[in-house]
Amino acid sequence: MRRAVQAQGASRGLALGRARVRQSQVFDAAPEQISAQAVDGEVERLHLAFDVARSELMEMRQRLQGALAHELGEFLDLHGLILDDPELLHGLDDLIRKANYSADYALRLQRDRLASVFDGIDDPYMRSRREDLDHVIGRVHAALHRNPGSDVIGLAGDVLVADTVAPSELAQLTERGVVAVITTQGSALSHSAILARSLHLPLVVGAHEAFAKIADGDALLVDGASGEIIIEPDADDLRRFKHLQRETARDRKALQRLRDAETITLDGTTVRLFANAESRDDVAQAYELGASGVGLYRTEFLFLQGRESPDEEQQFLAYRDLVMGMRGRPVTLRTLDLGADKADSAGICLQGEPNPALGVRGVRLSLSQPHLFRTQMRALLRASAYGKMNILIPMVTCREEIYAVRRLIVSCREELHDENHAVAKQVNLGIMVEVPAAALALPQLAHDCDFLSVGTNDLVQYLLAMDRGNEALAKSNSPLHPAVLRVLRDILTFGLRRGIPVSVCGEMAGDPVFTRLLLGLGLRDFSLHPSNLLEIRRQIREVSLADCQRLCRRVLLAKDRAHLEKLVLGRSTTTGH
């Protein structure tokens, strides 16, 4: 019989498939003791499961390409570090050898002990790391009970229903043909949700009733935009699904015709679309789609691929290939943006920070490690000789940080000149505007930089004092807040008046829901994932700047969020957000 569940849409798309329910088993493991004779075998069984889990992560890491190499790589690295933690394995061994517990029950006890530590931490980010612990323990538990050839996470045509889904699983899910994911927990702003959107995998989060209403094998119709889940859809539902499938196919075909089209509004305003990139594959895709250049290249992915920081030559070759790949179009490379909130296999970041989101990260980290920063800057300047390149500094809060970077650039230039290395005569220096201090101090900061790039993901998080990965805050943590929009307007207006290029490189720039609003606020340079470029180009070509500005004026007069959301989302329902 037809039933419906309403949750939160996190990644657009409509999917029809068979429910594959994956409830967490490890945390429900019953108390079980084994005989003394079986202890050695149980320890060996547990260690083998750890080896299998490590091998799976390594295999997955080796298969990653393009954006996935960065997006998934940092999570795989973090999970690998947890698996390699000697305290975790020693604690499990003790539970088996000293208390004669089964491996399953030992996993449950050890997980509960560690989870209680995370739950007692005041910092919301560190509390959220419990989810990574759950994923790792769950992977080991699955390895304990895996038979050769068994289905782990779903088959082609399945809709995975689970408590959570790790970012590291998503590539596997798409490879296996899983058509959609439903989770009982999670947020539309989580890393998993962001990655699902890049993979065009429909995702619904916060479906708290899923386990109660969905049985394994049920037919499911999933709307990743609205968050609606139809269980055992009727004839009308299926007709609607087929109709939308045909519409989607036509839409994709129409988008492909825009590969060589100009990005210009109906009333003649030219807009530039840049790409966010992490790899040569992203750069190649961006070039083929007619991107104006690369607006954000995250250099930190190079530092997340191994146990040691890349040397100057390794960095130079990576940056050089990137610059040459855009064939004369400008490329903006962001210096190392690592902090204690990211996986750090090279051991660069400070450990044990009480609040990593407010700690030593971005430019603060680079300036605290002069040798590391000098190595990167030399590599960047050497690469500048091969094409038009800009350097972008993350997490800037004051002029002193910009001065320090400029002094380093001058020093590195002199060194490279003495060593007979070629360096471009002009390398523009820009700053990320992603903290309130930078947004409010623009008149002072702008004297010392050539361009600005707004990181809306962090800017929204810091302005609202809301952890974007916190499920409880998912509905409130949105750019559609009067304060956020006024800050964005002020930044963009400042740039237009001063003649300073301003781009937006956060998730907001790649979401068609916000395209009209951003144009009305004054944005002319969008930087987004290549997979969304054609859709945003179409949005821009179908609107007039005058209409966008009228919408913007109404939005800025809105007295509360409900009114604001009605204006923006109401105008954009056709986008399927």
Secondary structure as the mmCIF struct_conf table of DSSP 4:
data_model
#
loop_
_struct_conf.conf_type_id
_struct_conf.id
_struct_conf.beg_label_comp_id
_struct_conf.beg_label_asym_id
_struct_conf.beg_label_seq_id
_struct_conf.end_label_comp_id
_struct_conf.end_label_asym_id
_struct_conf.end_label_seq_id
STRN STRN1 ARG A 3 GLN A 6
STRN STRN2 GLN A 8 SER A 11
STRN STRN3 LEU A 14 ARG A 22
HELX_RH_3T_P HELX_RH_3T_P1 VAL A 26 ASP A 28
HELX_LH_PP_P HELX_LH_PP_P1 ALA A 29 PRO A 31
STRN STRN4 GLN A 33 GLN A 33
HELX_RH_3T_P HELX_RH_3T_P2 ALA A 36 ALA A 38
HELX_RH_AL_P HELX_RH_AL_P1 VAL A 39 ARG A 63
TURN_TY1_P TURN_TY1_P1 GLY A 66 GLY A 66
HELX_RH_AL_P HELX_RH_AL_P2 ALA A 67 GLU A 71
TURN_TY1_P TURN_TY1_P2 LEU A 72 LEU A 72
HELX_RH_AL_P HELX_RH_AL_P3 GLY A 73 LEU A 83
TURN_TY1_P TURN_TY1_P3 ASP A 84 ASP A 84
HELX_RH_AL_P HELX_RH_AL_P4 PRO A 86 ALA A 99
STRN STRN5 TYR A 101 TYR A 101
HELX_RH_AL_P HELX_RH_AL_P5 ALA A 103 ASP A 119
TURN_TY1_P TURN_TY1_P4 GLY A 120 GLY A 120
BEND BEND1 ASP A 122 ASP A 122
HELX_RH_AL_P HELX_RH_AL_P6 PRO A 124 SER A 128
TURN_TY1_P TURN_TY1_P5 ARG A 129 ARG A 129
HELX_RH_AL_P HELX_RH_AL_P7 ARG A 130 LEU A 144
TURN_TY1_P TURN_TY1_P6 HIS A 145 HIS A 145
HELX_LH_PP_P HELX_LH_PP_P2 ARG A 146 ASN A 147
TURN_TY1_P TURN_TY1_P7 PRO A 148 GLY A 149
BEND BEND2 VAL A 152 ILE A 153
TURN_TY1_P TURN_TY1_P8 ALA A 156 GLY A 157
STRN STRN6 ASP A 158 ALA A 162
BEND BEND3 ASP A 163 ASP A 163
HELX_RH_AL_P HELX_RH_AL_P8 PRO A 167 GLU A 175
TURN_TY1_P TURN_TY1_P9 ARG A 176 GLY A 177
STRN STRN7 ALA A 180 THR A 183
BEND BEND4 THR A 184 GLN A 185
TURN_TY1_P TURN_TY1_P10 ALA A 188 LEU A 189
BEND BEND5 SER A 190 SER A 190
HELX_RH_AL_P HELX_RH_AL_P9 HIS A 191 LEU A 199
TURN_TY1_P TURN_TY1_P11 HIS A 200 HIS A 200
STRN STRN8 LEU A 203 VAL A 205
TURN_TY1_P TURN_TY1_P12 HIS A 208 GLU A 209
HELX_RH_AL_P HELX_RH_AL_P10 ALA A 210 LYS A 213
TURN_TY1_P TURN_TY1_P13 ASP A 216 GLY A 217
STRN STRN9 ALA A 219 ASP A 223
TURN_TY1_P TURN_TY1_P14 GLY A 224 SER A 226
STRN STRN10 GLU A 228 ILE A 231
BEND BEND6 GLU A 232 GLU A 232
HELX_RH_AL_P HELX_RH_AL_P11 ALA A 235 GLN A 256
TURN_TY1_P TURN_TY1_P15 ARG A 257 ASP A 260
STRN STRN11 ILE A 264 ILE A 264
TURN_TY1_P TURN_TY1_P16 LEU A 266 ASP A 267
BEND BEND7 GLY A 268 GLY A 268
STRN STRN12 THR A 270 THR A 270
STRN STRN13 ARG A 272 ALA A 277
BEND BEND8 GLU A 278 SER A 279
HELX_RH_AL_P HELX_RH_AL_P12 ARG A 280 GLU A 288
TURN_TY1_P TURN_TY1_P17 LEU A 289 GLY A 290
BEND BEND9 SER A 292 SER A 292
STRN STRN14 GLY A 293 ARG A 298
HELX_RH_3T_P HELX_RH_3T_P3 THR A 299 LEU A 304
BEND BEND10 GLN A 305 GLU A 308
HELX_RH_AL_P HELX_RH_AL_P13 GLU A 312 GLY A 325
TURN_TY1_P TURN_TY1_P18 MET A 326 GLY A 328
BEND BEND11 ARG A 329 ARG A 329
STRN STRN15 VAL A 331 ARG A 334
HELX_LH_PP_P HELX_LH_PP_P3 THR A 335 LEU A 336
TURN_TY1_P TURN_TY1_P19 ALA A 340 ASP A 341
BEND BEND12 LYS A 342 LYS A 342
TURN_TY1_P TURN_TY1_P20 SER A 345 ALA A 346
BEND BEND13 CYS A 349 CYS A 349
BEND BEND14 GLN A 351 GLN A 351
BEND BEND15 PRO A 354 PRO A 354
HELX_RH_3T_P HELX_RH_3T_P4 PRO A 356 LEU A 358
BEND BEND16 GLY A 359 VAL A 360
TURN_TY1_P TURN_TY1_P21 GLY A 362 GLY A 362
HELX_RH_AL_P HELX_RH_AL_P14 VAL A 363 SER A 368
HELX_RH_AL_P HELX_RH_AL_P15 PRO A 370 ALA A 383
HELX_RH_3T_P HELX_RH_3T_P5 SER A 384 TYR A 386
BEND BEND17 GLY A 387 GLY A 387
STRN STRN16 MET A 389 ILE A 393
BEND BEND18 PRO A 394 MET A 395
BEND BEND19 CYS A 398 CYS A 398
HELX_RH_AL_P HELX_RH_AL_P16 ARG A 399 ASP A 418
TURN_TY1_P TURN_TY1_P22 GLU A 419 ASN A 420
BEND BEND20 LYS A 425 LYS A 425
STRN STRN17 ASN A 428 VAL A 433
BEND BEND21 VAL A 435 VAL A 435
HELX_RH_AL_P HELX_RH_AL_P17 PRO A 436 LEU A 440
TURN_TY1_P TURN_TY1_P23 ALA A 441 ALA A 441
HELX_RH_AL_P HELX_RH_AL_P18 LEU A 442 LEU A 445
HELX_RH_3T_P HELX_RH_3T_P6 ALA A 446 ASP A 448
BEND BEND22 ASP A 450 ASP A 450
STRN STRN18 PHE A 451 VAL A 454
HELX_RH_AL_P HELX_RH_AL_P19 THR A 456 LEU A 464
TURN_TY1_P TURN_TY1_P24 ALA A 465 ALA A 465
TURN_TY1_P TURN_TY1_P25 ARG A 468 GLY A 469
HELX_RH_3T_P HELX_RH_3T_P7 GLU A 471 LEU A 473
TURN_TY1_P TURN_TY1_P26 ALA A 474 SER A 476
BEND BEND23 SER A 478 PRO A 479
BEND BEND24 HIS A 481 HIS A 481
HELX_RH_AL_P HELX_RH_AL_P20 PRO A 482 ARG A 498
TURN_TY1_P TURN_TY1_P27 GLY A 499 GLY A 499
STRN STRN19 VAL A 502 VAL A 504
BEND BEND25 GLY A 506 GLY A 506
HELX_RH_3T_P HELX_RH_3T_P8 GLU A 507 GLY A 510
HELX_RH_3T_P HELX_RH_3T_P9 PRO A 512 PHE A 514
HELX_RH_AL_P HELX_RH_AL_P21 THR A 515 LEU A 521
TURN_TY1_P TURN_TY1_P28 GLY A 522 GLY A 522
STRN STRN20 ASP A 525 LEU A 528
HELX_RH_3T_P HELX_RH_3T_P10 PRO A 530 ASN A 532
HELX_RH_AL_P HELX_RH_AL_P22 LEU A 533 ARG A 541
TURN_TY1_P TURN_TY1_P29 GLU A 542 GLU A 542
BEND BEND26 VAL A 543 VAL A 543
HELX_RH_AL_P HELX_RH_AL_P23 LEU A 545 LEU A 557
BEND BEND27 LYS A 559 ASP A 560
HELX_RH_AL_P HELX_RH_AL_P24 ARG A 561 ARG A 571
TURN_TY1_P TURN_TY1_P30 SER A 572 SER A 572
HELX_RH_3T_P HELX_RH_3T_P11 THR A 573 THR A 575
TURN_TY1_P TURN_TY1_P31 GLY A 576 GLY A 576
#
